[in-house]
Amino acid sequence: MRSDPALSAHEGPAGAESSTESPGLSLPLDLKALERLILERLDDDKAQDIVHIDLADKSSVADSLIVASGRSHRHVGALADHLLRALKENGYGKARVEGLPHCDWVLIDAGDVVIHLFRPEVRSFYNIEKIWAVDAPHRTAAN
């Protein structure tokens, strides 16, 4: 029995088939499931001030940006570690991560979703939410 590499390139998380138009793109349902997984994991781990920003029509880098704070270096590191494990266990592959040694600001690139985890002082200093707040209607509670 021969495995077809072209077929596996079109599969998303847990073997779900995604769009055949572009092998690298996943269906919106996969994006929503990924966002839900991340938000639930952060909530379960007691992340503070979680903000979800829809970037779908605003950036080609990602479709979604999630920003959250941890109470300390250790809490930020634990949030990142648990999130990376959850992504891998749920079939989203190995996400790219930066900033883990110091845990002041950890960036996790999960493909369609980019997650920023901060200590509160570092988050207020960089204030990255403000970059995307120019047209804030996409940040309403309706999303």
Solvent accessible surface area in square Angstrom, and as a share of the most:
residue,aa,sasa,rsa
1,M,245,1.09
2,R,202,0.74
3,S,92,0.59
4,D,58,0.30
5,P,95,0.60
6,A,62,0.48
7,L,108,0.54
8,S,65,0.42
9,A,54,0.42
10,H,37,0.17
11,E,87,0.39
12,G,22,0.21
13,P,23,0.15
14,A,102,0.79
15,G,47,0.45
16,A,46,0.35
17,E,110,0.49
18,S,9,0.06
19,S,29,0.19
20,T,94,0.55
21,E,163,0.73
22,S,38,0.25
23,P,76,0.48
24,G,76,0.73
25,L,109,0.54
26,S,39,0.25
27,L,70,0.35
28,P,97,0.61
29,L,139,0.69
30,D,21,0.11
31,L,25,0.12
32,K,108,0.46
33,A,34,0.27
34,L,8,0.04
35,E,11,0.05
36,R,133,0.49
37,L,35,0.17
38,I,0,0.00
39,L,51,0.25
40,E,94,0.42
41,R,76,0.28
42,L,1,0.00
43,D,95,0.49
44,D,94,0.49
45,D,24,0.12
46,K,137,0.58
47,A,14,0.11
48,Q,74,0.33
49,D,98,0.51
50,I,56,0.29
51,V,25,0.14
52,H,48,0.21
53,I,0,0.00
54,D,54,0.28
55,L,7,0.03
56,A,53,0.41
57,D,141,0.73
58,K,80,0.34
59,S,27,0.17
60,S,120,0.78
61,V,122,0.70
62,A,7,0.06
63,D,46,0.24
64,S,0,0.00
65,L,7,0.04
66,I,0,0.00
67,V,0,0.00
68,A,0,0.00
69,S,5,0.03
70,G,0,0.00
71,R,141,0.52
72,S,48,0.31
73,H,90,0.40
74,R,207,0.76
75,H,21,0.09
76,V,0,0.00
77,G,15,0.14
78,A,36,0.28
79,L,1,0.00
80,A,0,0.00
81,D,54,0.28
82,H,66,0.29
83,L,0,0.00
84,L,36,0.18
85,R,138,0.50
86,A,8,0.06
87,L,1,0.01
88,K,136,0.58
89,E,139,0.62
90,N,67,0.34
91,G,38,0.37
92,Y,57,0.21
93,G,38,0.37
94,K,177,0.75
95,A,14,0.11
96,R,161,0.59
97,V,49,0.28
98,E,121,0.54
99,G,29,0.27
100,L,61,0.31
101,P,120,0.76
102,H,138,0.62
103,C,16,0.09
104,D,45,0.23
105,W,77,0.27
106,V,0,0.00
107,L,53,0.26
108,I,0,0.00
109,D,32,0.17
110,A,18,0.14
111,G,40,0.38
112,D,38,0.20
113,V,0,0.00
114,V,17,0.10
115,I,0,0.00
116,H,18,0.08
117,L,0,0.00
118,F,1,0.00
119,R,49,0.18
120,P,52,0.33
121,E,104,0.47
122,V,22,0.12
123,R,14,0.05
124,S,85,0.55
125,F,162,0.67
126,Y,108,0.41
127,N,66,0.34
128,I,17,0.09
129,E,19,0.09
130,K,142,0.60
131,I,113,0.57
132,W,68,0.24
133,A,33,0.26
134,V,140,0.80
135,D,71,0.37
136,A,46,0.35
137,P,100,0.63
138,H,27,0.12
139,R,76,0.28
140,T,74,0.43
141,A,112,0.87
142,A,97,0.75
143,N,111,0.57
